[in-house]
Amino acid sequence: MTQWERMEQGLIYDPMDPEIFQVQQKLLDKLWAFNRLKPSEEEQKQRYMHEVFAECGENCYIELPFRANWGGAHVHFGSGIYANFNLTLVDDGHIYVGDKVMIGPNVTVATANHPIDAELRSRGLQYNRDVVIGKNAWIGAGVIIVPGVRIGENAVIGAGSVVTRDIPANVLAAGNPCRVLREVSERDRMYYYRNEKIDREELDASLQG
């Protein structure tokens, strides 16, 4: 079995294997050029995401700089995703991001992991576990998501959290390690910040022009 096959099957493998490294290096060269695009060069940004990412829907936006071990080649974006500055995707494994997910600045999503055994680790070996983020989730600034985690749809992950376990849908979760604080409730449809009410009718009217 080749190292590439071991990587694809989620087994421990050598990420510096020449076959793997050659493909990865070409993708990183493309990423280097992507990060030097001007803010106004939106068409080129869209072209990169649709050509390099494993999947990319419509109306996705990434603020540069953007970091990814495979340039995003193992990233699956739905539609309407917004990612703020300094998104780091350790995409040795696959990262699935649902429609309309919002990602704050300085977020890290990791799929690569290393054995606890020191001898194996000293040889630079690793294994990967996919990460899934459900649609309409909001990932706050500075969040770290570790390999193998699944975050449910509509979940809100508070700023600075370290997500080490699965988070269910429709909850507010935060902390290190991240834990569920409460469910998203009907009150959240009425208040946008503490006791400040959402002026829904006026808001909708203003958005309609």
C-alpha positions as semicolon CSV with decimal commas, in nm:
position;residue;x (nm);y (nm);z (nm)
1;M;0,000;0,000;0,000
2;T;0,140;0,342;-0,095
3;Q;0,162;0,635;0,145
4;W;-0,101;0,813;-0,066
5;E;-0,338;0,520;-0,022
6;R;-0,269;0,513;0,352
7;M;-0,347;0,887;0,368
8;E;-0,677;0,841;0,186
9;Q;-0,779;0,555;0,416
10;G;-0,714;0,752;0,735
11;L;-0,415;0,538;0,839
12;I;-0,085;0,661;0,981
13;Y;0,135;0,773;0,691
14;D;0,437;0,979;0,594
15;P;0,324;1,326;0,473
16;M;0,670;1,389;0,325
17;D;0,640;1,097;0,084
18;P;0,761;1,226;-0,258
19;E;0,430;1,150;-0,436
20;I;0,235;1,343;-0,172
21;F;0,486;1,625;-0,138
22;Q;0,502;1,693;-0,512
23;V;0,125;1,744;-0,541
24;Q;0,109;1,949;-0,222
25;Q;0,395;2,176;-0,330
26;K;0,220;2,272;-0,654
27;L;-0,095;2,359;-0,462
28;L;0,100;2,571;-0,214
29;D;0,255;2,765;-0,502
30;K;-0,098;2,844;-0,625
31;L;-0,197;2,949;-0,273
32;W;0,104;3,182;-0,254
33;A;-0,020;3,362;-0,566
34;F;-0,380;3,366;-0,436
35;N;-0,273;3,549;-0,121
36;R;-0,117;3,825;-0,330
37;L;-0,438;3,919;-0,508
38;K;-0,569;4,271;-0,457
39;P;-0,901;4,319;-0,274
40;S;-1,049;4,439;-0,603
41;E;-0,950;4,118;-0,785
42;E;-1,261;3,933;-0,675
43;E;-1,302;3,746;-1,003
44;Q;-0,958;3,588;-0,962
45;K;-1,040;3,494;-0,603
46;Q;-1,357;3,319;-0,715
47;R;-1,169;3,139;-0,991
48;Y;-0,916;3,004;-0,741
49;M;-1,181;2,868;-0,505
50;H;-1,374;2,700;-0,784
51;E;-1,065;2,551;-0,946
52;V;-0,866;2,442;-0,639
53;F;-1,123;2,359;-0,369
54;A;-1,274;2,011;-0,374
55;E;-1,614;2,185;-0,391
56;C;-1,721;2,549;-0,382
57;G;-2,073;2,683;-0,415
58;E;-2,184;3,030;-0,517
59;N;-2,128;3,361;-0,335
60;C;-1,843;3,246;-0,112
61;Y;-1,597;3,506;0,015
62;I;-1,260;3,474;0,188
63;E;-1,070;3,769;0,330
64;L;-0,700;3,726;0,262
65;P;-0,462;3,603;0,389
66;F;-0,583;3,245;0,379
67;R;-0,373;2,944;0,483
68;A;-0,428;2,580;0,391
69;N;-0,191;2,281;0,393
70;W;-0,325;2,165;0,056
71;G;-0,428;2,507;-0,071
72;G;-0,791;2,414;-0,006
73;A;-0,787;2,105;-0,229
74;H;-0,961;1,904;0,045
75;V;-1,207;2,181;0,136
76;H;-1,577;2,143;0,053
77;F;-1,760;2,478;0,066
78;G;-2,134;2,512;0,030
79;S;-2,283;2,843;-0,089
80;G;-2,292;3,184;0,078
81;I;-1,994;3,123;0,308
82;Y;-1,803;3,417;0,456
83;A;-1,458;3,371;0,609
84;N;-1,272;3,659;0,774
85;F;-0,896;3,729;0,783
86;N;-0,636;3,462;0,868
87;L;-0,848;3,152;0,821
88;T;-0,620;2,848;0,859
89;L;-0,746;2,516;0,724
90;V;-0,516;2,224;0,794
91;D;-0,678;2,034;0,510
92;D;-0,470;1,718;0,495
93;G;-0,805;1,552;0,560
94;H;-1,136;1,682;0,428
95;I;-1,319;1,985;0,569
96;Y;-1,691;2,018;0,493
97;V;-1,852;2,360;0,547
98;G;-2,227;2,398;0,493
99;D;-2,421;2,680;0,330
100;K;-2,414;3,028;0,487
101;V;-2,156;2,948;0,752
102;M;-1,988;3,256;0,899
103;I;-1,625;3,227;1,013
104;G;-1,460;3,498;1,224
105;P;-1,097;3,614;1,201
106;N;-0,805;3,395;1,311
107;V;-0,996;3,066;1,305
108;T;-0,809;2,735;1,273
109;V;-0,968;2,412;1,154
110;A;-0,732;2,114;1,177
111;T;-0,771;1,765;1,034
112;A;-0,411;1,644;1,073
113;N;-0,308;1,468;1,392
114;H;0,002;1,289;1,517
115;P;0,048;0,969;1,719
116;I;0,096;1,001;2,095
117;D;0,379;0,748;2,065
118;A;0,699;0,955;2,063
119;E;0,890;0,720;1,834
120;L;0,629;0,739;1,558
121;R;0,591;1,112;1,606
122;S;0,969;1,166;1,580
123;R;0,949;1,019;1,229
124;G;0,705;1,292;1,126
125;L;0,415;1,051;1,077
126;Q;0,053;1,161;1,097
127;Y;-0,308;1,062;1,032
128;N;-0,614;1,269;0,940
129;R;-0,973;1,296;1,056
130;D;-1,233;1,497;0,865
131;V;-1,415;1,797;1,013
132;V;-1,778;1,889;0,937
133;I;-1,942;2,229;1,003
134;G;-2,318;2,234;0,947
135;K;-2,506;2,499;0,753
136;N;-2,577;2,839;0,912
137;A;-2,321;2,783;1,187
138;W;-2,127;3,083;1,318
139;I;-1,766;3,021;1,420
140;G;-1,642;3,311;1,635
141;A;-1,305;3,484;1,625
142;G;-1,001;3,282;1,730
143;V;-1,181;2,946;1,747
144;I;-0,974;2,627;1,712
145;I;-1,147;2,314;1,583
146;V;-0,950;1,990;1,625
147;P;-0,952;1,681;1,398
148;G;-1,265;1,469;1,376
149;V;-1,511;1,725;1,516
150;R;-1,864;1,774;1,382
151;I;-2,053;2,099;1,448
152;G;-2,428;2,095;1,396
153;E;-2,626;2,336;1,182
154;N;-2,719;2,677;1,329
155;A;-2,469;2,630;1,613
156;V;-2,282;2,934;1,745
157;I;-1,926;2,879;1,870
158;G;-1,808;3,160;2,099
159;A;-1,486;3,349;2,033
160;G;-1,166;3,184;2,154
161;S;-1,319;2,840;2,199
162;V;-1,126;2,517;2,151
163;V;-1,366;2,262;2,005
164;T;-1,248;1,913;2,099
165;R;-1,580;1,726;2,078
166;D;-1,890;1,726;1,858
167;I;-2,132;2,015;1,909
168;P;-2,502;1,953;1,836
169;A;-2,725;2,169;1,618
170;N;-2,906;2,483;1,741
171;V;-2,691;2,557;2,045
172;L;-2,460;2,827;2,178
173;A;-2,129;2,672;2,284
174;A;-1,806;2,825;2,413
175;G;-1,499;2,766;2,627
176;N;-1,181;2,560;2,643
177;P;-1,274;2,287;2,601
178;C;-1,585;2,408;2,418
179;R;-1,911;2,301;2,581
180;V;-2,279;2,369;2,523
181;L;-2,404;2,668;2,723
182;R;-2,765;2,668;2,609
183;E;-2,996;2,606;2,317
184;V;-3,072;2,879;2,066
185;S;-3,414;2,999;2,182
186;E;-3,714;3,207;2,079
187;R;-3,562;3,495;2,276
188;D;-3,279;3,506;2,022
189;R;-3,537;3,597;1,760
190;M;-3,635;3,899;1,970
191;Y;-3,301;4,033;2,098
192;Y;-2,977;4,076;1,905
193;Y;-2,755;4,190;2,194
194;R;-2,836;4,150;2,562
195;N;-3,162;4,344;2,612
196;E;-3,155;4,528;2,278
197;K;-3,459;4,430;2,072
198;I;-3,454;4,353;1,702
199;D;-3,664;4,612;1,520
200;R;-3,761;4,347;1,268
201;E;-4,024;4,542;1,072
202;E;-3,806;4,852;1,032
203;L;-3,504;4,634;0,956
204;D;-3,689;4,447;0,681
205;A;-3,822;4,772;0,535
206;S;-3,472;4,926;0,526
207;L;-3,331;4,618;0,352
208;Q;-3,601;4,642;0,087
209;G;-3,495;4,999;0,012
